[in-house]
Amino acid sequence: ATSEKTISTAAMAKPSTAIGAIACLGLGADSGTTVSVGRGACGRSTGAVLYRYSSAAVLRRELKARHLQSAYLFYGEEEYLKRHYIREIVRLFESRFGAPDVMTLGEDFSRDAFEDAVETLPMGAAGRVIVLQGVEIALLQKADAVAVMELLEHLPQEVVVILSYDDAYLTGDFERKKKREARLRELSKHCYTVEFPIQSHASLMNWAGRRLAAAGVTAD
């Protein structure tokens, strides 16, 4: 039987590497998209395998098709789009399974806190959506980093994790940016990865128009 939490490429991967097999997408809001494929996805090996998508509507279409991934990675300049899609993921989870508990871990992140969040759900919640805000897993003590990544790859059915990095994450001097890009690349092997770059005025207007239309509001 197919898992309720559909992973688009999971059918092509071994169960133990289902998260690593997710196709990692770099999406803009309405522009062309660079896509790097994670380990095992589409039968291809990990590496700089790049594809072009015609529209950043890929993520939106995935959610509209009610495909919910176990782990997401969001980064880029457009904070409002990240917040929007976090809300959309929560809405999709609720429509499929019931209302989840939503929690954010940031500066207070630790291996113990993450394990507790994943393994212990509050009474009455259908599951949990965990937002890891700016968390640097690779900078934890080695044993803790390994344990967190192992848990990320074997999340329970009722848990979704979203790693989100703000618009300042990839700024700064060359060496800092290079190291952070490398850490994002490593994380992208385990997550459905979405970049939110700065959008054009036309893209922003189109996006806002869709949001207004969805809310039943008309604008001149």
C-alpha positions, 0 to 999 in steps of 0.5 A, a space after each residue: 500500500 502507498 504511504 499516506 504521506 506521498 513522496 514523489 520519487 519514493 517508489 524508485 528508492 529503497 525504503 531506508 533511503 526514502 528521504 534521501 531519494 527526494 528530488 531536491 528542487 530549487 524553485 523561484 516563485 514564477 520563474 525557471 527552476 534549477 533542480 538538483 537530484 538527491 541520492 537515489 532519485 529517479 535512479 540517478 546518483 547524487 551529484 550536480 545533476 541539474 534539470 530546468 523546470 519551466 515554472 516555480 509552480 512545481 511546489 505549488 502543484 505538489 501541494 495542490 496535488 496533496 503530496 506531502 513530503 517528510 522533510 523540506 529545506 527552504 532558503 533564499 531572500 523572499 521571507 514572505 514566500 517561505 512563511 506562505 508555504 510553511 502555512 500551506 504545508 500546515 494546511 495540507 497536513 490538517 486537511 489530510 490527517 487533522 490539526 497538527 501541533 506546530 512548533 519552532 526550534 531555533 536558538 534553543 535547538 538541541 538533539 534532545 529537544 529535537 528527539 522529544 519534538 519528533 517522538 512525543 506528540 501532545 494530546 489531541 494533535 494529529 501530528 506535528 510540523 516542526 520548523 527548524 529556524 536557522 539550525 546548523 545541524 553540521 555544527 553540533 557535536 559530531 554524535 549529536 549531528 549524526 543522531 539528528 540526521 538519522 532521525 531526519 531520515 526516519 521521521 514518523 508518519 505523523 511528523 513533517 520537518 521544515 528547515 528554514 534559513 533566512 535571507 541573510 544566511 548566504 551573505 557575508 564574506 566569500 569563505 563563510 558563504 562557501 561553507 554555508 552553501 556546502 552545508 545546504 548542499 549536504 542537507 539537500 540530499 535529505 530534503 525537498 529543497 526550495 530556493 526562494 530568490 528575489 522576485 520580479 515585480 510581475 512575479 510578485 503581482 501575479 503571486 499577490 493576485 492568486 492570493 487575493 483570488 483564493 481569498 475571494 477578494 478582487 482588486 482594481 
